[in-house]
Amino acid sequence: MTAAGRRTAVHKKALAAGALAVALITGLAGCSGSDGAATKGTSGGAAGPKKGPAAAPKAVPRLIGDGSTAFTGAQPHQPVWQRLKPGETPPQFVVFSWDGAGEDSQKLFSHFRTVGKKYDAKMTYFLSGVYLLPEEKRNLYDPPQHSAGRSDIGFNDTEGIRATVRELRGAWLEGNEVGTHFNGHFCGADGGVGNWSVEDWKSEIDQAKSFVKNWKTNAGLRAEQPLPFDYDKELVGARTPCLEGRNNFVQAAAQMGFRYDTSGVNDQIWPKKDLGLWDLSMQLVPVPGRAFQTLSMDYNFLVNQSPGTTQGDSSRHAYWGDQMRDGLVQAFERSYRGNRAPLIIGNHFESWNGGTYMRAIEETIATVCVQKDVKCVSFRQLADWLDAQDPDVIAKMRTLKVGEAPTGGWKGFLAPRPAAPAGAPAAAVPAVTTPAVKQAERR
């Protein structure tokens, strides 16, 4: 079966498996179980950040291992963030991210690289490691709780690997981030990632790194240019398949030097750290015309609009895309004019329902990334900004609810505190709790 055929089969299995009733109400399904397997034969502060180097790294490349990766110096096009000044309005951050991140015959990876450059939007590409592993070498993958050579999203072929590496190389040089979506994308009860131990997650992470660090040898593409980064240092964050298994993953990630996770479900409020990692979870956003919210991801709009199929009524495609775009823009507006909490958006390189969700994302980027004080950034860049801030300021901003603007404006809300009289106890920052959100069954 071709990679395209495998992808279709996986979608049918995932969507026909049922248990979507809860998702239709809450929209908490993380993703489909197939997110872009390559097709065979395919080719600052509110005042603004100080820009880093605009050109490609000038350091002499230092090849790593078999030459699949190389240290080429500091990543270009990175902002240098400043700590907020007292009374300063925080920027409005928006993160666009992609699960799977392979280039196939649809050429959506290369397309959205172009979109990102047009609107000065940096993004995060969560690479599935098996997209750099050829089918004939599938047994090199030994997934936790499964037999060697098993993957629910298949593997790749030589030309698909060549194309994916080309896009990853260009994306990084343009200032985007390369994270991980791990490997086999196992969801559900039968060996799914929700049942994995901390040690299982460590094995999966190590293997995802290995496929990136050895793609030349594994695919026989020794004449190709290396990826221009050290993946051991580049990889600092992830999103788990179907948003499952987060608790044990975060424990493993914390031990392996990760800086953030985006596998949870949250409201549009300022983030906090969990075991030392920034919790940059997916968020609940409006569904225009409906009485509920859904997750800020293309798949979740899909399962609410055309349950059971990725190609629903074609007469509804345009409306469904508009509904997703308008929901994301509404979510943006309530943060932008309210608490300024970062907006987190997740996607897949897929042409579900005639490609309407890809159009919706592109129109959202064009709408929000050009506005004043808006920074469309990668997760790593957002984590950098958060780490540069006064923790007490972040804690105070966390007291603002969804869409809540500070009473009296930011100047007063983030003004310096009056000096306490000598001997007086320091004022405590109010504790904030986030209501637990029960995730829906996805399989």
Secondary structure, DSSP 8 states (H G I E B T S, - for coil): --HHHHHHHHHHHHHHT---HHHHHH------S-S----TT----TT--EE---S---S--EEETTTTEEE-SS-SS-EE-----TT----EEEEEEEEE----TT-HHHHHHHHHHHTT---EEEE-GGGGSBGGGGGG---TTS-TT--TT--B-HHHHHHHHHHHHHHHHTT-EEEE--SS---STTT-GGG--HHHHHHHHHHHHHHHHTHHHHHT-TTS--BSS-HHHH--EE--GGG--HHHHHHHHHHTT--EE--SEE-SS---EETTEEE--EEEEE-TTSSSEEESBHHHHHHHHSTT-SS--GGGHHHHHHHHHHHHHHHHHHIIIII---EEEEEES--GGGGHHHHHHHHHHHHHTTSTTEEEE-HHHHHHHHHHS-HHHHHHHTTS-TT---TT-HHHHTS------TT--------------------
